[in-house]
Amino acid sequence: MDSRISGFYSLSLNERRDAIAAALSMNVSDFQAWSDVESLDESTADRMIENVVGRLSLPVGVAMNFLIDGKSTFIPFCVEESSIVAAASNIAKRTRDCGGFTTDVDPPMMIGQLQIVDVPNIDVAIEKINNHKAELIEKCNDIESTMIRLGGGCKDIECRIVAAESQNMLVVHLIVDTRDAMGANAVNTMAERAAPWLENITGGRVLLRILSNLATERLARASCRLSPESISTSGDAEEGAQIIKDVILAFEFADADPWRASTHNKGIMNAISPVGLACGQDWRAIEAGAHAYAAISGRYRSMTRWWVDEHGWINGSIEVPIAVGIVGGASKVHPVARLNLKLTGASSAQELAGIMACAGLAQNLGAMRALATKGIQAGHMRLHLRNMIISAGAEPHEVDEIADAIRLDGGNITQSLVDSKLQEFRQS
């Protein structure tokens, strides 16, 4: 399978499905969920959340050209913002000729937190917990669970002292291997199960019992490197070297300044969150954990690192908590999420996390490269043009002709220009 399909953007929607089906040796009929208006029927939606009154559809696009750990990969994005899929695909194409992306993902360990207050003696309580650790772990795992049968379950217990304004609190972490599930429900169940035992041991009162979305035991890492020629516009090494120099300066700005870092990291999540959404993951939890991890040093910084090696090549890496699952949740309930997950080819939660990290790293370089060269707006507005024409009130059969006319004019694309072009088109 090759995730490079020449001219994919210019193909019709049905031709794109044909091309992906051929690349994956699938039948186009396997993609029916993408075209079904009722892919999420009202009865299913009504069971997913409360007070259901309707549904909202968003586009699903496919990022091309990714080579991850030597494997060609299609990556689905569910997002409303233009230029995101194109930027990731562009960097993936440039990176592919330099070896692609490599990943390193931690085992799927989640943290369940128990907040214990009013503890008579925290030091004594910690000593008792450590002395009874094996017994507590056994009690946590003494439940009927597929996750535990597959080798998951509580693996360790850690204690922390958290200083608060009113009192010092004892916080106990349950370290739980969730296998191929995201694991929130399993972790919360274990935390609630452990609460009375910990109250008995510590003499305190367990207040909160909930997982943490700062999944520091579940980090996904990805890296890539590009030559000056591959990052340049025309294959020119001198031009590429200047682009690399400017990209490094852009990264250093983000890593040093939280005002810039917030937008810089939003660009990274422009890829990670849409992939999570497309595959039925809890993308809000992923967002929260990623931004918290970016500030774990005490200062909010870039989620990525970029540097130049001795050969003049630019190297990039990302390390971010990504708690995802390929079993349970919306990834199995929503038919489009099931299809998108299948498209990635991920056979484990760790593999999916690695794919998402690669998408974020590519998106980050794409944004910095655009900002350091021609600016972000030129490409973004060109791809956003169709949305603007539709917003102006154009009918479907008018959109392409008006877009072509605006591009022929050149210059800045504004909503007033789009409005006037639509009026001219209808008058002619």
Rosetta blueprint (number, residue, H / E / L):
1 M L
2 D L
3 S L
4 R L
5 I L
6 S L
7 G L
8 F H
9 Y H
10 S H
11 L L
12 S L
13 L H
14 N H
15 E H
16 R H
17 R H
18 D H
19 A H
20 I H
21 A H
22 A H
23 A H
24 L H
25 S L
26 M L
27 N L
28 V H
29 S H
30 D H
31 F H
32 Q H
33 A H
34 W H
35 S H
36 D L
37 V L
38 E L
39 S L
40 L L
41 D L
42 E H
43 S H
44 T H
45 A H
46 D H
47 R H
48 M H
49 I L
50 E L
51 N L
52 V L
53 V L
54 G L
55 R L
56 L L
57 S L
58 L L
59 P L
60 V E
61 G E
62 V E
63 A E
64 M E
65 N E
66 F E
67 L E
68 I E
69 D L
70 G L
71 K E
72 S E
73 T E
74 F E
75 I E
76 P E
77 F E
78 C E
79 V L
80 E L
81 E L
82 S L
83 S L
84 I H
85 V H
86 A H
87 A H
88 A H
89 S H
90 N H
91 I H
92 A H
93 K H
94 R H
95 T H
96 R H
97 D L
98 C L
99 G L
100 G L
101 F E
102 T E
103 T E
104 D E
105 V E
106 D L
107 P L
108 P L
109 M E
110 M E
111 I E
112 G E
113 Q E
114 L E
115 Q E
116 I E
117 V E
118 D L
119 V L
120 P L
121 N L
122 I H
123 D H
124 V H
125 A H
126 I H
127 E H
128 K H
129 I H
130 N H
131 N H
132 H L
133 K H
134 A H
135 E H
136 L H
137 I H
138 E H
139 K H
140 C H
141 N L
142 D L
143 I L
144 E L
145 S L
146 T H
147 M H
148 I H
149 R H
150 L L
151 G L
152 G L
153 G E
154 C E
155 K E
156 D E
157 I E
158 E E
159 C E
160 R E
161 I E
162 V E
163 A E
164 A L
165 E L
166 S L
167 Q L
168 N E
169 M E
170 L E
171 V E
172 V E
173 H E
174 L E
175 I E
176 V E
177 D E
178 T L
179 R L
180 D L
181 A L
182 M L
183 G L
184 A H
185 N H
186 A H
187 V H
188 N H
189 T H
190 M H
191 A H
192 E H
193 R H
194 A H
195 A H
196 P H
197 W H
198 L H
199 E H
200 N H
201 I H
202 T H
203 G L
204 G L
205 R E
206 V E
207 L E
208 L E
209 R E
210 I E
211 L E
212 S E
213 N L
214 L L
215 A L
216 T L
217 E L
218 R L
219 L E
220 A E
221 R E
222 A E
223 S E
224 C E
225 R E
226 L E
227 S L
228 P H
229 E H
230 S H
231 I H
232 S L
233 T L
234 S L
235 G L
236 D L
237 A H
238 E H
239 E H
240 G H
241 A H
242 Q H
243 I H
244 I H
245 K H
246 D H
247 V H
248 I H
249 L H
250 A H
251 F H
252 E H
253 F H
254 A H
255 D H
256 A H
257 D L
258 P H
259 W H
260 R H
261 A H
262 S H
263 T H
264 H H
265 N H
266 K H
267 G H
268 I H
269 M H
270 N H
271 A H
272 I H
273 S H
274 P H
275 V H
276 G H
277 L H
278 A H
279 C L
280 G L
281 Q L
282 D L
283 W H
284 R H
285 A H
286 I H
287 E H
288 A H
289 G H
290 A H
291 H H
292 A H
293 Y H
294 A H
295 A L
296 I L
297 S L
298 G L
299 R L
300 Y L
301 R L
302 S L
303 M L
304 T E
305 R E
306 W E
307 W E
308 V E
309 D L
310 E L
311 H L
312 G L
313 W L
314 I E
315 N E
316 G E
317 S E
318 I E
319 E E
320 V E
321 P E
322 I L
323 A L
324 V L
325 G L
326 I L
327 V L
328 G L
329 G L
330 A H
331 S H
332 K H
333 V H
334 H L
335 P H
336 V H
337 A H
338 R H
339 L H
340 N H
341 L H
342 K H
343 L H
344 T H
345 G L
346 A L
347 S L
348 S L
349 A H
350 Q H
351 E H
352 L H
353 A H
354 G H
355 I H
356 M H
357 A H
358 C H
359 A H
360 G H
361 L H
362 A H
363 Q H
364 N H
365 L H
366 G H
367 A H
368 M H
369 R H
370 A H
371 L H
372 A H
373 T L
374 K L
375 G L
376 I H
377 Q H
378 A H
379 G H
380 H H
381 M H
382 R H
383 L H
384 H H
385 L H
386 R H
387 N H
388 M H
389 I H
390 I H
391 S H
392 A L
393 G L
394 A L
395 E L
396 P H
397 H H
398 E H
399 V H
400 D H
401 E H
402 I H
403 A H
404 D H
405 A H
406 I H
407 R H
408 L H
409 D H
410 G L
411 G L
412 N L
413 I L
414 T L
415 Q H
416 S H
417 L H
418 V H
419 D H
420 S H
421 K H
422 L H
423 Q H
424 E H
425 F H
426 R H
427 Q H
428 S L
